[in-house]
Amino acid sequence: SSFLQNFDKDFSTDSGLSTLDSIEVFKESDSDLSDTASQRSIKVNKEDLDNISVSDPTVYLIAKELATSEKVYIDALRLIVFRLKEFLEEYSERNGIQRLIPQTDLLKIISSLPQLLSLNEDLYYDLKSRVDNWAENPKIADVIIKKGPFLKLYTTYIKEFETVCSHLDECRNKYPKFAEALSEFETLPICKSLNLKHYMLKPVQRIPQYRLLLQKYLNNIEVNTEEYSNSQKALEIIQQVLNHTNDTLNLDNLSKLLQIQSRLGSHEIIKPGRRFLLEGELYKLSRKEMQLRFFILLSDCLLYTTFLTMSTLKVNYELPLLGMKVQTNSTEKYEFSIITSTRSFTLRARNSNEYGDWVRSLQTAIEDNNQRQLTFATFRSIDSSYSYDSLKLGQEAPVWIQDKRTTMCQICTAEFTMTFRRHHCRSCGKVVCSKCSSNKAPLAYLQFRCGRVCKQCFDHLLKEVMNHDRKLLELVKTEFSLNDEKANDYLDNTLIGFFKRYDCNEKTKKFVPQRLKEVAGDELGDITTSGWLMRRGRRGWKRMWFVLKDSVLYEYKASHDVVAHRSLPVLGYTVSRLPPNFHEDCDYNLVFSLDHPGQPSLIFMALSVDFCQMWISALTEATVLK
């Protein structure tokens, strides 16, 4: 439309730099105006010095940069004060809508921006006049001092900023047509792929920019001059406003949120009261392999993102901290699980420091968030065993066990092959065979849609429905907005009909001695120790999972196998180190053996010196009858 063409033309008005360059300079100034950015801007504009005679080029270029960035800032304010209103009127006319949003609500969103625009337009014209006539009057500090009393407008705007943002979100929800129009407006080229809240943040960011530019200006002025004294006064005025701003709003936090927002595109993360806590890369364990993901921890949620490019991210899930649980993994190094009602997964850090930072930060953030919500539920760490707790099964998304961490069905112990495939129970996350997961049941975390479940979960969930479990009843009432009578009727006549039991041919299983079934590979009860070791056999070293319990060493092909591959009572055995020249293919510091008269020695190699010493100590104690 002609409106959009004129709009783009007006917004692209030359202000000393091209519009693109100006926008880039302003974007770089959003959170911090670094020395590098300023030096580059100064370097770009040195050609201007050919047309003017100045005693100190650096001071002039800093003054020019202040005026140039002021012009870009004014354009951003005009975008909200004038351009947004014009677009909404045109959208209403184009779609035959009488009014998208009441005038009072729109004025509340715009807040005190018109007064700020008027103030900064006057400031810009004064600064531009000084820069244009720099040879005759090379100073700008008095301009800032003159506008000092009016800068209190920024304090008012910043104080109301979170309230205005909250009101904008309410209007989006309350007026769907307004939300549609606003979304279309934010996609226009004039918005530079930034949302309305980004432009509403500009006044909050402008005060720190003034301080940084004035400090740079002050550092390049001769000390014994009137302009130096005036620059100090101007800087004091800006600092007072900034101090009050920091008391009202955490600018460092806002700057960080804005930086993250620029990487996430249209996904809105800037909300009243939200704070940034931690970010970083973690490996997410999938069914077959680990995948690198980027996580951002905020005061009320965890953002699970993937990389689109080196600098942009896509938000896969925004997981609320309310109801989230963190489960540490004692069987695998640097691993922990995130459990929520919508999505659960296991993560792995690169080292112990990163692991500790994430676990502590998550647990603290969850506890703080629970306290802010004023709930009476106490935070409990999760037992990592898969017990049939009605708070968990079907009501929280399970953490899936990786395929390679078990070689057999965790229900019937039948071994998997190329044709006998693995499946996952959607209720408990165990790896099971087709026979043991041929049933379907409604799951609360899937809004009571049906999912494939194992035999044990099917029986447990069916029993809950038949017994009208109190917690399940509350979930049904909340999900479908039913009263007690209708919720009970829904359980008896509708939900129970979603349970489907199917029969399929069972795989013939080989006989397994009872002694190999006594301890599961992932058992965390009364065991002495567990972990990976390399065991030397006729064909070389083989990596196996070992569990030591009650003076019996159990050996497994994978860490979550429910039946041991073999077991060995270690009473009467001797634990010993091997000589340095034992074998060239291993580090003798990591090798030890179990010896018994009349039996071949069992030779093991640990993955580190610490693990080697741990196993030697545990086995030495276990070989002695108490």
HELIX and SHEET records of a PDB file:
HELIX    1   1 SER A    2  PHE A   11  1                                  10    
HELIX    2   2 THR A   19  GLU A   28  1                                  10    
HELIX    3   3 ASP A   35  VAL A   44  1                                  10    
HELIX    4   4 ASN A   45  ASN A   51  5                                   7    
HELIX    5   5 PRO A   57  ARG A   78  1                                  22    
HELIX    6   6 LEU A   79  ARG A   83  3                                   5    
HELIX    7   7 LEU A   84  ASN A   95  1                                  12    
HELIX    8   8 GLN A  103  ILE A  110  1                                   8    
HELIX    9   9 LEU A  113  ASP A  132  1                                  20    
HELIX   10  10 ALA A  141  LYS A  147  1                                   7    
HELIX   11  11 GLY A  148  LEU A  151  5                                   4    
HELIX   12  12 LYS A  152  LYS A  174  1                                  23    
HELIX   13  13 PRO A  176  GLU A  186  1                                  11    
HELIX   14  14 PRO A  189  CYS A  191  5                                   3    
HELIX   15  15 LEU A  196  MET A  200  1                                   5    
HELIX   16  16 LYS A  202  ASN A  219  1                                  18    
HELIX   17  17 GLU A  226  THR A  248  1                                  23    
HELIX   18  18 LEU A  251  LEU A  264  1                                  14    
HELIX   19  19 SER A  352  ARG A  372  1                                  21    
HELIX   20  20 ASP A  403  ARG A  405  5                                   3    
HELIX   21  21 LYS A  435  SER A  437  5                                   3    
HELIX   22  22 ALA A  444  LEU A  446  5                                   3    
HELIX   23  23 LYS A  455  MET A  466  1                                  12    
HELIX   24  24 ARG A  470  PHE A  480  1                                  11    
HELIX   25  25 ASP A  484  ASN A  493  1                                  10    
HELIX   26  26 LEU A  495  PHE A  498  5                                   4    
HELIX   27  27 GLN A  514  LEU A  516  5                                   3    
HELIX   28  28 TYR A  588  LEU A  590  5                                   3    
HELIX   29  29 VAL A  609  ALA A  622  1                                  14    
SHEET    1   A 7 LEU A 313  PRO A 320  0                                        
SHEET    2   A 7 CYS A 301  PHE A 307 -1                                        
SHEET    3   A 7 MET A 290  LEU A 298 -1                                        
SHEET    4   A 7 PHE A 276  LEU A 285 -1                                        
SHEET    5   A 7 PHE A 345  ARG A 348 -1                                        
SHEET    6   A 7 GLU A 335  ILE A 339 -1                                        
SHEET    7   A 7 LYS A 325  THR A 328 -1                                        
SHEET    1   B 2 HIS A 423  HIS A 424  0                                        
SHEET    2   B 2 VAL A 431  VAL A 432 -1                                        
SHEET    1   C 2 ASN A 439  LEU A 443  0                                        
SHEET    2   C 2 ARG A 449  VAL A 453 -1                                        
SHEET    1   D 7 ARG A 566  PRO A 569  0                                        
SHEET    2   D 7 VAL A 552  TYR A 556 -1                                        
SHEET    3   D 7 GLY A 540  LYS A 549 -1                                        
SHEET    4   D 7 THR A 529  GLY A 537 -1                                        
SHEET    5   D 7 GLN A 599  MET A 605 -1                                        
SHEET    6   D 7 VAL A 591  HIS A 596 -1                                        
SHEET    7   D 7 THR A 574  ARG A 577 -1                                        
END                                                                             
